[in-house]
C-alpha cells in the first residue's frame, strides 16, 4: 500500500513570502501537498486542528497571535493520541531566535528562504515523519493492551510530548520573540524588585492590594484580573511583565494566561480527557492547567 503524501499548513501574513515558500517547497519536496495557507495565528490554530497536517510552517510575527503563541495553543488543544505535526518556525531575525531553536531542536527558516537551507529542513522533516510512522504501530499496540488508570496521565504521542517540551523551553528564552533590531549589550544590574502591593482599579477607586492576599492573576483582553478570596480587581500590566516582578516559587504559571499562588492550590483534578484543573482555597472556580505546565503537578 502506497503511503499517503505528506500535507503541510503554511501560516504567513505576507502573501508574497507565502507564495515564495510554496514555490520553493514544490522544488525541494515535490510530493508535499500544501493543505492550506493562512495569514494569522488564530486561523493557523483552527486550520491545523481541522486539517491535522503532517508539517507546520509558522511565521513568528503574525497578527492576532505570534507563531509561538499559535504553536502553544495548538499543542494544548491537540488530541493526545494523534501525532503532532513537525513544526518549523519562519523568522526574519537571526540574532537571538536561531540560538534558541538550535538548542531545542526546533527547526527554523530565515526570511527570505534560501533553497539550500530549505533542502536541509526538508531532509529533517522527511526523517522525522519516517520515525513517526515507525513509532506509531508501537504506540497503538501499547494503548490497546494497557488499561488506563483514572489516576494516570493518558499517554501522549511521543511527538506531542517532544513538542510540548520544546515549546516550554522556547517560551522561557529571554528576548527570543521580540528581539531588538540591533543587539543590546548585557549589563549586570540589580534584580527586578519583587512586588509587595498592587495598585488596582475597582470601579472608580484605586485599591492598594497586598500581593500576599492575591490567589491568582488571569489575563483577560487588555487587562489582567487580580483575584483575592473576597474581591476582583483589574490592572493593565501585561501578565508576562507582572510575572517578572513576582516570586516564581510563590506564583506558578499554570497556563499562558494564568499565574496561581502555589500554597493556595487545594487539589489538582484530572478530567475524563486527561486535562488538569486546579481547585483553590478561598475561590469557587476551577482553573485549567495547560499541557505545557502539567509537569508541575507530578506526584512526589
C-alpha positions in Angstrom: 0.0 0.0 0.0 1.4 3.4 -1.0 1.7 5.8 1.9 -0.3 9.0 1.7 1.6 12.1 0.6 2.5 14.3 3.5 0.5 17.5 3.9 1.6 20.9 5.2 0.0 24.1 6.5 1.7 27.4 5.9 0.9 30.4 8.3 2.4 33.6 6.9 0.9 37.0 6.9 2.8 38.3 3.9 1.3 36.8 0.7 4.4 37.2 -1.4 6.5 35.4 1.1 3.9 32.6 1.5 3.8 32.2 -2.3 7.7 32.1 -2.4 7.8 29.4 0.2 5.3 27.3 -1.6 7.3 27.6 -4.8 10.5 26.6 -3.1 8.7 23.6 -1.5 7.5 22.4 -4.8 11.1 22.1 -5.9 12.6 20.8 -2.7 9.7 18.4 -1.8 7.5 17.7 -4.8 5.3 15.2 -3.1 4.4 17.5 -0.3 0.8 18.8 -0.5 0.0 22.3 0.8 -3.3 21.7 2.6 -3.9 25.4 3.3 -2.2 28.8 3.6 -3.4 31.3 6.3 -2.3 34.7 7.3 -2.8 34.9 11.1 -2.2 32.8 14.2 -5.8 32.3 15.1 -6.6 30.8 11.7 -3.4 28.7 11.9 -4.7 27.0 15.0 -8.2 26.5 13.6 -7.0 25.1 10.3 -4.3 22.9 11.9 -6.9 21.3 14.2 -9.3 20.8 11.3 -6.9 19.5 8.7 -4.3 17.8 11.0 -1.4 18.2 8.6 1.9 16.5 8.9 4.0 19.6 8.8 3.5 23.2 10.0 5.4 26.3 8.7 4.6 29.1 11.2 5.8 32.6 10.7 6.8 34.1 14.1 5.4 37.6 13.5 1.7 37.4 12.6 -1.4 39.4 13.6 -3.6 38.1 16.3 -1.1 35.6 17.7 2.6 35.0 17.1 3.7 31.8 15.6 4.9 30.7 19.1 1.6 31.6 20.7 -0.2 29.6 18.0 2.0 26.6 18.5 1.5 26.7 22.2 -2.3 26.9 21.9 -2.3 24.1 19.3 -0.1 21.8 21.4 -2.6 22.3 24.3 -5.6 21.5 22.1 -4.1 18.7 20.1 -5.6 15.2 20.6 -3.4 13.2 22.9 -3.1 10.1 20.7 -2.6 11.9 17.4 0.9 12.5 16.1 1.8 16.2 16.5 2.9 17.9 13.2 6.6 18.5 12.6 7.0 22.2 13.4 9.1 24.7 11.5 9.3 28.4 12.5 10.0 31.1 9.9 11.7 34.2 11.1 13.3 37.4 9.8 15.5 37.5 12.9 18.8 35.6 13.1 20.3 37.0 16.3 18.5 35.5 19.3 15.9 33.2 17.9 18.2 30.9 16.0 20.2 30.0 19.1 17.1 29.0 20.9 15.7 27.0 18.0 19.0 25.1 17.6 19.3 24.4 21.3 15.8 23.0 21.4 16.0 21.1 18.1 13.0 23.0 16.6 13.8 23.7 13.0 13.6 27.2 11.6 14.0 29.1 8.3 15.3 32.6 7.9 13.5 35.0 5.5 13.9 35.2 2.6 14.0 31.4 2.5 17.1 30.1 0.7 16.9 26.9 -1.4 20.0 25.3 0.2 18.7 25.9 3.7 15.2 24.6 2.8 16.8 21.4 1.5 18.3 20.7 4.9 15.0 21.4 6.6 13.2 19.0 4.2 15.7 16.3 5.0 15.0 16.7 8.7 11.3 16.7 8.1 11.4 13.6 6.0 13.4 11.8 8.6 11.0 13.0 11.4 8.0 11.7 9.5 9.6 8.3 8.9 10.5 8.0 12.6 7.0 9.0 13.5 5.4 6.4 11.2 7.7 3.7 12.6 6.8 4.6 16.2 3.0 4.8 15.6 2.3 1.0 15.5 4.1 0.6 18.8 2.2 3.4 20.4 -1.1 2.0 19.2 -0.2 -1.5 20.4 0.7 -0.2 23.8 -2.5 1.8 24.2 -4.6 -1.2 23.1 -3.1 -3.6 25.7 -2.7 -1.3 28.7 -5.8 -0.5 30.6 -5.6 3.2 31.6 -6.0 4.1 35.2 -8.1 7.1 36.1 -5.2 8.4 38.3 -2.7 8.2 35.5 -2.0 10.7 32.8 -3.1 9.4 29.4 0.0 8.6 27.4 0.8 11.4 25.0 2.0 10.7 21.5 5.9 11.0 21.7 5.9 13.7 19.0 3.4 15.8 21.0 5.4 15.3 24.2 8.6 16.5 22.5 6.8 19.5 21.0 5.4 20.5 24.4 8.9 20.2 26.0 10.5 22.2 23.2 7.8 24.9 23.4 8.1 25.2 27.1 11.8 25.8 26.9 11.4 28.2 24.0 8.9 30.3 26.0 11.4 30.7 28.7 14.1 32.1 26.5 14.6 35.8 27.1 14.3 38.1 24.1 13.6 35.4 21.6 10.3 36.5 20.3 10.7 40.3 20.3 14.4 40.8 19.5 15.6 44.4 19.0 16.9 45.4 15.6 20.4 45.7 16.9 21.9 43.6 19.7 21.6 45.1 23.2 24.7 44.8 25.4 24.1 42.7 28.5 24.6 44.8 31.7 24.6 43.2 35.1 22.4 45.0 37.5 20.1 44.6 40.4 17.3 42.1 40.0 13.8 43.5 39.5 12.2 44.4 42.9 9.5 42.0 44.0 6.0 43.4 44.1 4.5 43.7 47.6 1.5 45.9 46.8 -0.6 46.2 43.6 -2.4 49.3 42.7 -5.6 48.0 41.1 -8.8 49.6 40.0 -12.2 48.6 41.3 -14.9 50.7 39.9 -13.9 54.4 40.3 -11.4 53.7 43.1 -7.8 52.6 43.2 -7.2 49.9 45.8 -3.8 49.0 47.3 -3.9 45.2 47.2 -1.2 43.3 49.2 0.4 40.7 47.0 0.0 38.3 49.9 -3.8 38.5 49.5 -3.8 37.5 45.8 -4.7 34.0 45.0 -4.3 34.2 41.2 -3.8 36.5 38.2 -5.6 35.9 34.9 -5.0 37.7 31.6 -8.3 38.9 30.0 -8.3 41.0 26.9 -6.5 44.3 27.6 -6.5 43.7 31.4 -5.2 41.3 34.0 -7.7 40.2 36.6 -6.4 40.2 40.2 -8.3 37.7 42.4 -8.3 37.6 46.2 -10.5 35.4 48.3 -13.2 38.1 48.5 -12.7 40.5 45.6 -11.6 41.0 42.0 -9.6 43.9 40.6 -8.3 44.9 37.2 -4.8 46.1 36.2 -3.3 47.0 32.8 0.2 45.5 33.5 0.8 42.6 31.0 0.9 39.2 32.6 4.5 38.5 31.4 5.7 41.8 32.9 3.8 41.1 36.1 5.4 37.6 36.4 8.9 39.1 36.2 8.0 41.1 39.4 6.7 38.1 41.4 8.5 35.3 43.2 8.4 32.3 40.9 8.4 30.0 43.9 5.3 31.8 45.2 3.4 32.2 42.0 3.3 29.4 39.4 2.4 29.8 35.8 -0.1 27.1 35.0 -1.4 28.4 31.7 -0.3 31.1 29.3 -2.9 33.4 30.8 -2.8 32.3 34.5 -0.5 32.8 37.5 -1.5 31.0 40.7 -0.3 31.2 44.3 1.2 27.8 44.9 0.2 27.5 48.5 -3.5 28.4 47.6 -3.8 25.2 45.5 -6.0 22.7 47.4 -6.4 19.9 44.9 -5.5 19.0 41.3 -8.2 17.2 39.4 -7.9 15.3 36.1 -11.0 15.2 33.9 -12.0 12.4 31.5 -9.9 13.8 28.7 -6.8 13.9 30.9 -6.7 17.7 31.3 -5.8 19.0 34.7 -7.8 21.6 36.7 -7.0 23.3 40.0 -9.2 23.9 43.0 -8.1 26.8 45.1 -8.6 27.5 48.8 -10.9 30.6 49.0 -12.2 30.6 45.4 -15.1 28.6 43.9 -13.9 28.4 40.3 -11.6 25.8 38.7 -8.5 26.8 36.8 -7.3 25.0 33.8 -3.7 23.8 33.6 -2.1 23.9 30.2 -0.2 20.8 28.9 2.9 22.9 28.9 2.7 23.2 32.7 1.3 19.8 33.6 4.8 18.7 34.6 4.5 20.9 37.7 1.9 18.5 39.2 3.7 15.2 39.1 3.3 13.2 42.3 6.2 13.4 44.6 
